[in-house]
Amino acid sequence: MARQLREFWADPGEVEQSRSNEPPPRRRKLNTAMPSDDELIHLPNPMIGFGVPNEPGLITERPVPIPDIARGPPYFYFENVAMAPKGVWAKMSSHLYDIKPEFVDSLYFSAAARKRGYIHNLPIKNRFEIQPTPHYTIEDEFPDTKKWWHVWDNRTKLNCVLTCIASAQITKDIRERLEKHEGDPRVQKDVVDQCKRWNLVWVGKNKAAPLEPCEMESLLGFPGNYTRGVSRRDRYKSLGNSFLVDTVAYHLSVLKALYPKGVNILSLFTGIGGGEVIKERISYVYNYRIFFIYLCISHLDLLL
């Protein structure tokens, strides 16, 4: 960028001369070094981080203290998928003051699994669950499905919300197979596997269907029609890349008592956002400075 700026303001003759004097470009060598097994960060089981509501194992002090240089304020909050390639979490942690990530599966906050890791320097004492509390089972979240739910489909939770949904052909095949071989245990098992893979719910006799965008919004803690106004495909993509509001709000809830007059938030790479929703859910007035980039590779919030 600096060279381009110089070329923009320089005389054309000077630019050509400077280019002729430049050494040939060198290829960057790939860094193939991987952390040792001792340095790798392993995923916990159960994935409850420093504790979740209504479950044992709540702790109020970090097992590995935050380095003095990283103690907030300002606070930062980095989120990414838990199932990252080998060594990725160790590398990310090394760039964020060697703070160990907090891994949480959002099935403890909703009716769907969502395994995520969070590197942050927030306090962990005095967290509280936001109100109203979420629905924890499929039946509670989508009560209309109870009428059509098969007894051999024992799911109570959905899998992670994806950026795509099952095709009409998949749901058609399921209906036709059940109409011909409903009592066959092998068919039942195959159907349940398909339902788990695509997060299908029962909406009619032998009729499985993917979640509607508005149902995904509710499942993830967003208000109804939060993503309305874009194509159906973009709505699914946006929601599949978003975070689960109740999980993040639980982590940020500690700020309400610390800063009753509000905080400033710089939010980067957060896709469809969600910070405003969290603000409303915890009844807290935030002063927002937000920059949204529609590319949900990772989420980084800086609380100033």
Long-range contacts (C-beta under 8 A, 24 or more apart in sequence): 34-86, 34-87, 35-87, 35-90, 35-91, 39-90, 40-86, 40-87, 40-89, 40-90, 41-89, 41-90, 41-93, 41-100, 41-101, 43-82, 43-83, 43-103, 43-115, 44-103, 46-105, 47-82, 47-103, 47-104, 47-105, 47-115, 48-104, 48-105, 48-108, 49-102, 49-103, 49-104, 49-118, 50-102, 50-124, 51-124, 51-127, 52-104, 52-108, 52-109, 52-250, 53-108, 53-109, 53-129, 53-250, 54-108, 55-108, 59-124, 60-124, 60-125, 60-126, 61-124, 61-125, 62-100, 62-124, 63-100, 64-99, 64-100, 66-97, 66-99, 66-121, 67-97, 67-98, 67-99, 69-97, 70-96, 70-97, 70-99, 70-121, 71-121, 72-121, 72-122, 72-303, 73-303, 73-304, 74-302, 74-303, 74-304, 75-120, 75-121, 75-122, 75-255, 75-302, 75-303, 76-120, 76-121, 76-300, 76-301, 76-302, 76-303, 77-118, 77-119, 77-120, 77-122, 77-248, 77-251, 77-252, 77-299, 77-300, 77-301, 77-302, 77-303, 78-118, 78-119, 78-120, 78-298, 78-299, 78-300, 78-301, 79-116, 79-117, 79-118, 79-243, 79-248, 79-298, 79-299, 79-300, 80-116, 80-117, 80-297, 80-298, 80-299, 81-115, 81-116, 81-117, 82-115, 82-116, 82-117, 83-115, 84-117, 89-117, 92-119, 93-119, 97-121, 102-251, 104-247, 106-244, 106-246, 106-247, 107-157, 109-134, 109-244, 109-246, 109-247, 109-250, 110-134, 110-135, 110-136, 110-141, 110-219, 110-220, 110-221, 110-244, 110-246, 110-247, 111-135, 111-136, 111-137, 111-138, 111-140, 111-141, 111-156, 111-157, 111-158, 111-219, 112-157, 112-158, 112-159, 112-160, 112-161, 112-199, 112-219, 112-220, 112-244, 113-157, 113-158, 113-159, 113-160, 114-160, 114-161, 114-243, 114-244, 114-247, 115-160, 116-243, 116-244, 116-247, 118-251, 120-251, 122-251, 122-252, 122-254, 122-255, 122-303, 123-254, 123-258, 124-254, 125-254, 126-253, 126-254, 126-257, 127-250, 127-251, 127-253, 127-254, 128-250, 128-253, 129-246, 129-250, 129-253, 130-246, 130-249, 130-250, 130-253, 130-278, 130-281, 130-282, 131-281, 134-221, 134-246, 138-201, 141-218, 141-219, 142-201, 142-215, 144-203, 145-201, 145-202, 145-203, 148-202, 148-203, 148-204, 148-205, 148-207, 149-202, 150-188, 150-202, 152-185, 152-188, 152-192, 153-188, 153-191, 153-192, 153-195, 153-202, 155-192, 155-195, 155-196, 158-199, 158-201, 158-211, 158-219, 159-196, 159-197, 159-199, 161-199, 161-211, 161-216, 161-219, 161-220, 161-239, 161-240, 162-198, 162-199, 162-236, 162-240, 163-236, 163-237, 163-239, 163-240, 163-241, 164-236, 164-237, 164-240, 165-198, 165-199, 165-210, 165-211, 165-236, 166-194, 166-198, 166-200, 166-210, 170-194, 170-198, 171-200, 171-207, 171-208, 171-209, 171-210, 174-200, 174-206, 174-208, 175-206, 175-207, 175-208, 178-206, 179-206, 182-206, 213-239, 220-244, 220-245, 221-245, 221-246, 221-249, 221-274, 221-277, 221-281, 222-274, 222-277, 223-277, 226-272, 226-277, 227-272, 238-271, 238-272, 238-294, 238-296, 239-272, 241-271, 241-272, 241-296, 242-271, 242-272, 242-274, 242-296, 243-270, 243-274, 243-299, 245-274, 245-277, 245-278, 245-281, 246-281, 248-274, 248-278, 249-278, 249-281, 249-282, 252-278, 252-282, 252-303, 253-282, 255-284, 255-303, 256-282, 256-284, 261-285, 262-286, 262-287, 263-287, 263-303, 263-304, 264-288, 264-289, 264-303, 264-304, 265-289, 265-290, 265-301, 265-302, 265-303, 265-304, 266-290, 266-291, 266-301, 266-302, 266-304, 267-291, 267-292, 267-299, 267-300, 267-301, 267-302, 268-293, 268-299, 268-300, 268-301, 268-302, 269-293, 269-295, 269-296, 269-297, 269-298, 269-299, 269-300, 270-296, 270-299, 270-300, 270-301, 271-295, 271-296, 271-299, 272-296, 275-301
